[in-house]
Amino acid sequence: MRFGYRFTHSVMGLFALSILGADAPDQVAIERGRIALTSTGYLKPAWKEETYKKVGKLWGFEAPDPENDPEGYSKAFNKRYGLHPAPFPNDGYPMGLRKGNGPNGTKVGLQIDCLVCHGGSIGGTSYVGIGNSQLDLTSLLNDLTIAEGRKMPPALFTLNTARGTVNAGQIAAVLLSVRNPDMSMRTFPIPLGANFPELNTPAWWNLGPKATMYHDGRTDASSVRSNMQFMLAELSLQEFKDLESTFADIQAYLKSLTPPRYPFPIDSTRAELGKAVFTQNCAKCHGTYGSDGAVESYPSRIVELKTIGTDRVRFDGTTDRLVKHYNATWLGELSPVSEVGIGYQAPPLRGIWATAPYLHNGSVPSLATLLKSSTRPNVYRLPRSAEFENYDQTNVGWKFEPVDTALDIKALIIYEARHIFNTSRVGLGNGGHTFGDKLSEQERSDLIEYLKTL
């Protein structure tokens, strides 16, 4: 995705300025950011357009004909890779896949963009900013490349072993390692020692209240440049600088996002009781919320690792060498990453009903299992879609099928194996955050009812 859209001096922009008054700069920036994010690519094409229609031949069954049944083929493609229809014009492609940026601004070939991870659906409706709980990024990248007749390069790290997880941290670290502090390209990578695991993708709509961001809370949430690091494979320093104002608009748009409301009935009496449980046990870390679910106060608290007790591999993956190198580049010039790690940030809980699975690594399928640690499954089969038929209204989250630990997961074909979440894998442990264990069953049930209101 090359974000080069400029909106301020257009006729529409002038009209918006005239009707929005004093608040126009913020609102216009948000609209510019929305358009920049959803309509423009900033990476060069990685695959030919016809490859999209060829990849179905690799699926092991007779796929719908992309020419005679384009809608059927699109549905099969999306289900195969965990992608979702775009709620904006996208040339018929799902969110996360778009035409790449060719010469002189032309749209040619195909490339993935931010929304492959940060665009998903729930109950049949697609949303910009929801973490994609269905994504199988490894299969998508591998199959598109193989369908084009090219060999996959050797894997440098684990991208994802389960659907819905992705190793964005390690991608960024690898890209950073081939840049010098002055942002010039290197022939050989710098050994930064970073070793990140695959993780859950957080919802963008919770970025707005935060003072710091990412799971460890070591980066200022106002940082625009940190969102640009995934372009390190291609852009020059000058190109980064030219795009910074566009990414500032995108940041404004991300911070303006709000979650969808819980679509099922809520027991208001129990929810009110649950609010009291929340206020006493959860608010000091996760903040307080109004009757409409809007954030009233949020402490941006980073909880010490010994207190939260969740899987520490993500925390340990950030090395001093990585932080110092990042901070020495243009990316970290204005908003350097903190050199001191504490633990994990307790996120805002707006729209928590729609953000399962839970914890930073997505290892816990529902709020009920989050709040009673003894009920968390260690190995379980993930739902096949994000439709409401797979949604658990009582426990709030995804229905899951426990898997016998004697099952030889390695014997399954890779596509099937990625439908199984195994908490024994590196970085995917489901321990910690045991604060709900001390609550009674009724208190947990009431608390879950309240969380539906956020």
C-alpha positions in Angstrom: 0.0 0.0 0.0 1.5 3.3 -1.0 -0.4 6.0 0.8 -0.1 9.1 -1.4 -3.7 10.4 -1.2 -4.0 14.2 -0.7 -7.4 15.5 0.3 -7.0 19.0 1.9 -7.1 21.1 -1.3 -9.8 19.1 -3.1 -13.3 20.5 -3.6 -14.6 18.0 -1.1 -12.1 19.1 1.4 -13.0 22.7 1.0 -16.7 21.9 1.4 -15.9 19.9 4.6 -14.0 22.8 6.0 -16.9 25.1 5.4 -19.5 23.0 7.3 -17.4 21.5 10.1 -16.2 24.8 11.6 -13.8 24.8 14.5 -13.5 21.0 14.6 -12.7 20.8 10.9 -9.0 20.0 11.1 -9.5 16.9 13.2 -12.6 15.7 11.2 -11.0 16.3 7.9 -7.8 14.6 8.9 -9.9 11.6 10.0 -11.6 11.5 6.6 -8.3 11.8 4.8 -7.0 9.0 6.9 -10.0 6.7 6.2 -9.6 7.2 2.4 -5.8 6.8 2.5 -6.1 3.5 4.4 -8.9 2.0 2.4 -8.3 3.2 -1.1 -4.5 3.2 -1.7 -1.7 0.7 -1.6 1.8 1.6 -0.5 3.8 -1.5 -1.5 4.7 -2.7 -5.0 2.8 -5.7 -6.3 4.0 -9.1 -5.1 1.9 -11.2 -7.4 0.2 -10.9 -10.8 -3.6 -10.3 -10.7 -4.3 -13.6 -12.6 -2.7 -15.5 -9.7 -5.8 -14.8 -7.6 -7.8 -16.9 -10.0 -5.1 -19.7 -10.3 -4.6 -20.4 -6.6 -7.8 -22.4 -6.2 -6.1 -25.2 -8.1 -3.9 -25.9 -5.1 -6.8 -26.5 -2.6 -7.2 -30.2 -3.1 -10.8 -30.0 -4.2 -12.6 -28.6 -7.2 -12.9 -24.9 -6.5 -15.7 -22.7 -8.0 -14.8 -21.4 -11.4 -13.5 -17.8 -11.0 -14.8 -16.8 -14.4 -18.2 -18.3 -14.4 -18.9 -18.1 -10.6 -16.8 -15.2 -9.3 -18.9 -14.8 -6.2 -18.6 -18.5 -5.3 -14.9 -18.4 -5.9 -14.5 -15.3 -3.7 -16.3 -17.0 -0.9 -14.2 -20.1 -1.2 -11.0 -18.0 -1.3 -11.9 -16.0 1.8 -12.9 -19.1 3.7 -9.6 -20.8 2.7 -7.4 -18.0 4.0 -9.6 -16.4 6.6 -10.2 -13.2 4.7 -13.4 -11.1 4.7 -15.4 -9.0 2.2 -14.2 -5.4 2.1 -16.7 -2.8 3.4 -15.3 -0.3 0.9 -14.5 -0.4 -2.8 -11.6 -2.7 -3.4 -11.8 -4.0 -7.0 -13.6 -7.1 -5.8 -10.8 -8.3 -3.5 -11.2 -9.0 0.2 -9.8 -6.8 2.9 -6.1 -7.2 3.1 -5.5 -7.9 -0.5 -5.4 -5.1 -3.0 -3.9 -3.9 -6.2 -0.3 -2.9 -5.7 1.3 0.4 -6.5 2.8 0.4 -10.0 4.7 2.9 -12.0 3.3 6.5 -12.2 0.5 5.7 -9.6 -1.0 2.8 -11.6 -2.7 -0.1 -9.8 -1.2 -3.3 -11.0 -0.7 -6.8 -9.6 -1.6 -7.7 -6.0 -0.2 -7.0 -2.6 -1.3 -7.4 1.0 -1.9 -4.4 3.2 -2.6 -3.6 6.9 -6.1 -4.9 6.8 -5.1 -8.5 6.2 -4.5 -8.6 10.0 -6.5 -5.5 11.1 -9.7 -6.1 9.1 -12.0 -8.9 10.0 -15.6 -9.8 10.5 -18.0 -11.0 13.2 -21.5 -12.3 12.5 -21.2 -11.7 8.8 -20.3 -8.0 9.0 -16.9 -6.8 8.1 -15.1 -4.1 10.2 -12.0 -2.0 9.7 -10.0 -2.3 12.9 -11.1 -5.6 14.3 -8.4 -8.2 14.7 -8.7 -10.9 12.1 -9.4 -14.0 14.2 -9.6 -16.3 11.1 -6.4 -15.3 9.2 -4.0 -18.0 8.0 -1.3 -15.7 6.6 1.3 -18.4 6.0 -1.1 -20.3 3.7 -2.1 -17.1 1.9 1.5 -16.0 1.2 2.7 -19.5 0.3 -0.2 -20.4 -2.0 -0.1 -17.2 -4.0 3.6 -17.5 -4.5 3.4 -21.2 -5.5 0.5 -20.6 -7.8 2.7 -18.1 -9.6 5.3 -20.7 -10.3 7.8 -19.4 -7.8 9.5 -21.2 -4.9 9.0 -20.0 -1.4 12.2 -18.6 0.2 13.3 -20.3 3.4 11.4 -19.3 6.5 13.4 -17.2 8.8 10.9 -17.4 11.7 7.4 -18.8 12.5 4.8 -16.5 11.0 1.8 -18.4 12.4 1.0 -22.0 13.5 -2.7 -21.3 14.2 -5.3 -19.3 12.4 -5.8 -15.8 13.9 -2.2 -15.3 15.1 0.5 -13.5 13.3 4.2 -12.6 14.0 4.1 -8.9 13.0 6.8 -8.1 15.7 9.4 -10.4 14.1 8.5 -9.1 10.6 9.3 -5.6 11.8 12.5 -6.7 13.5 13.8 -8.4 10.4 13.0 -5.4 8.2 14.7 -3.1 10.7 17.8 -5.3 10.8 18.6 -4.5 7.1 18.7 -0.8 7.7 21.5 1.4 9.0 20.7 4.1 11.6 20.6 6.6 8.7 17.9 4.4 7.1 20.2 3.3 4.2 19.9 -0.3 3.1 22.4 -2.9 4.4 23.9 -5.9 2.5 23.9 -8.0 5.6 21.4 -7.8 8.5 22.4 -6.5 11.9 22.1 -9.2 14.6 19.5 -7.6 16.8 18.7 -10.7 18.8 14.9 -10.2 18.7 12.8 -13.3 18.9 9.1 -12.6 18.9 6.3 -15.2 18.8 3.1 -15.2 16.9 0.4 -13.1 18.7 -3.2 -12.1 18.6 -4.0 -8.9 16.7 -5.5 -6.2 19.0 -8.5 -4.1 17.9 -7.6 -0.7 16.5 -10.7 0.9 18.1 -8.9 0.8 21.5 -5.9 2.8 20.3 -7.7 6.2 21.0 -7.6 6.1 24.8 -4.1 4.8 25.1 -1.0 6.8 26.1 1.2 4.0 25.0 0.7 1.1 22.6 1.7 -2.4 21.6 1.4 -5.3 24.1 4.3 -4.1 26.2 3.3 -0.4 26.2 6.8 0.8 25.5 5.9 3.0 22.5 4.0 6.3 22.6 0.5 5.9 21.2 0.9 9.2 19.3 3.8 7.7 17.3 3.0 8.0 13.6 6.3 6.6 12.4 6.0 3.3 14.3 3.1 2.4 12.0 5.3 2.9 9.0 8.0 0.3 9.8 6.3 -2.4 7.7 7.4 -0.4 4.6 11.1 -0.8 5.4 11.6 -3.3 2.7 11.1 -0.7 -0.1 11.0 2.9 0.8 13.8 5.4 1.0 14.2 7.9 3.9 12.8 10.7 1.7 9.8 8.6 0.7 9.1 7.9 4.4 9.3 11.6 5.1 6.9 12.4 2.2 4.4 9.9 3.6 4.5 11.0 7.3 1.7 13.5 7.0 -0.5 10.9 5.4 0.2 8.4 8.2 -0.7 11.1 10.7 -4.1 11.2 9.0 -4.3 7.5 9.2 -3.4 7.6 12.9 -6.2 10.1 13.4 -8.6 7.8 11.7 -7.5 4.8 13.7 -8.1 6.7 16.9 -11.6 7.7 15.8 -12.8 4.1 15.4 -15.5 2.8 17.7 -16.6 -0.9 18.2 -19.9 -2.4 17.2 -22.4 -2.8 20.0 -23.2 -6.2 21.4 -26.0 -7.6 19.1 -27.8 -9.9 21.5 -30.1 -9.2 24.5 -28.4 -8.2 27.7 -29.9 -8.7 31.2 -29.7 -5.2 32.5 -30.2 -6.2 36.2 -27.3 -8.6 36.1 -25.2 -6.2 34.1 -25.6 -3.6 36.8 -24.4 -6.1 39.4 -21.5 -7.0 37.1 -20.6 -3.3 36.9 -20.0 -3.3 40.6 -17.8 -6.4 40.3 -15.9 -4.7 37.5 -15.4 -1.5 39.5 -14.0 -3.3 42.4 -11.8 -5.8 40.6 -11.0 -4.6 37.1 -11.3 -0.8 36.7 -7.9 0.1 38.2 -6.2 -1.5 35.2 -8.8 -1.4 32.5 -10.5 1.9 33.2 -14.1 3.0 33.6 -16.9 3.2 31.1 -20.2 5.1 30.6 -23.6 3.7 29.9 -22.9 3.7 26.2 -19.6 1.8 26.6 -17.5 4.9 26.0 -14.3 5.3 28.0 -14.6 7.6 31.0 -11.1 7.1 32.3 -8.2 4.9 31.3 -5.0 4.6 33.2 -2.8 3.2 30.4 -1.4 0.9 33.1 1.5 -1.5 32.3 1.2 -4.5 34.7 4.4 -6.1 36.0 5.1 -9.5 34.5 5.2 -11.1 37.9 1.7 -9.7 38.6 0.0 -10.5 35.3 1.7 -13.9 34.9 0.9 -14.3 31.3 3.2 -15.9 28.7 6.5 -13.9 28.8 8.0 -14.8 25.4 6.7 -11.6 23.8 8.2 -9.6 26.6 11.6 -11.3 26.4 11.6 -11.0 22.6 12.4 -7.3 22.8 16.2 -7.0 23.2 18.2 -3.9 24.2 20.0 -4.1 20.8 16.7 -3.9 19.0 15.4 -1.0 21.0 18.7 1.0 20.7 18.8 0.4 16.9 15.2 1.4 16.4 15.7 4.6 18.5 18.8 5.5 16.5 16.8 5.6 13.3 14.3 8.1 11.9 11.5 5.9 13.1 12.4 6.4 16.8 13.6 10.0 16.6 10.4 11.6 17.8 8.9 8.8 19.9 11.6 6.5 21.1 10.8 3.1 22.5 11.3 3.0 26.3 14.5 1.2 27.2 12.9 -0.2 30.3 10.4 -3.1 30.0 7.8 -3.6 32.8 5.3 -6.2 31.6 2.1 -6.0 29.5 -0.4 -3.2 29.0 -3.9 -3.8 30.3 -5.9 -2.7 27.3 -9.2 -0.7 27.2 -12.2 -3.1 26.9 -14.4 -1.3 24.5 -16.0 -3.9 22.2 -14.5 -6.8 24.2 -17.3 -9.0 23.2 -16.1 -8.9 19.6 -12.3 -9.4 20.2 -12.1 -13.1 21.2 -9.8 -14.9 21.6 -8.2 -13.3 24.7 -4.8 -12.4 26.2 -2.1 -10.9 24.1 -1.4 -14.2 22.3 -5.1 -15.2 21.7 -4.7 -18.4 23.8 -8.0 -18.1 25.7 -11.2 -18.6 23.6 -13.9 -16.9 25.8 -14.4 -14.5 28.7 -15.7 -17.3 30.9 -12.4 -19.3 30.4 -10.4 -16.1 30.9 -12.1 -15.4 34.3 -11.7 -19.0 35.5 -8.3 -20.2 34.6 -8.9 -23.9 35.4 -11.4 -24.1 32.6 -9.0 -23.0 29.8 -8.4 -25.6 27.2 -4.8 -26.5 26.4 -5.3 -27.8 22.9 -8.5 -27.0 21.0 -10.0 -26.7 17.6 -10.7 -23.2 16.4 -14.1 -22.3 14.8 -14.3 -22.5 11.0 -15.7 -19.0 10.6 -16.5 -15.8 12.5 -20.3 -16.3 11.9 -22.6 -16.1 14.9 -23.3 -19.9 14.7 -19.8 -20.2 16.2 -20.3 -17.5 18.8 -21.0 -18.4 22.5 -23.4 -15.8 23.9 -23.3 -17.2 27.4 -19.5 -17.4 27.8 -18.8 -14.6 25.3 -16.3 -15.6 22.8 -15.7 -18.5 20.4 -17.2 -21.9 20.8 -14.3 -24.4 20.8 -13.7 -28.2 20.6 -11.1 -29.6 23.0 -8.6 -31.8 21.2 -7.2 -34.9 22.7 -3.6 -34.2 23.5 -2.7 -37.7 22.1 -3.7 -36.5 18.6 -0.7 -36.4 16.3 -1.1 -32.8 15.1 2.0 -33.1 12.9 0.3 -35.9 11.0 -2.5 -33.5 9.8 -2.1 -31.7 6.6 -0.9 -28.2 7.3 -4.2 -26.5 6.4 -6.0 -28.6 9.0 -3.3 -28.3 11.6 -3.6 -24.5 11.7 -7.3 -24.9 12.8 -5.9 -26.3 16.1 -4.6 -24.0 18.8 -1.9 -25.6 21.0 -0.9 -23.7 24.1 2.3 -25.7 24.4 3.8 -23.9 21.4 6.3 -21.1 22.0 4.7 -17.9 23.1 1.1 -19.3 23.1 0.9 -20.3 26.8 -2.5 -19.7 28.4 -1.4 -19.1 32.0 -1.7 -15.9 34.0 -4.4 -13.2 34.5 -5.9 -15.3 37.2 -7.7 -12.4 38.9 -11.1 -13.8 38.1 -10.4 -17.1 40.0 -11.3 -15.5 43.3 -14.8 -14.5 42.2 -17.8 -16.6 42.8 -19.6 -18.2 39.8 -22.4 -15.6 40.1 -19.9 -12.7 40.2 -18.2 -14.0 37.1 -21.5 -14.5 35.3 -22.7 -10.9 36.2 -19.3 -9.5 35.2 -19.5 -11.1 31.8 -23.0 -9.7 31.4 -21.6 -6.2 32.2 -18.7 -6.6 29.7 -21.3 -7.2 27.0 -22.3 -3.5 27.4 -18.9 -2.1 26.6 
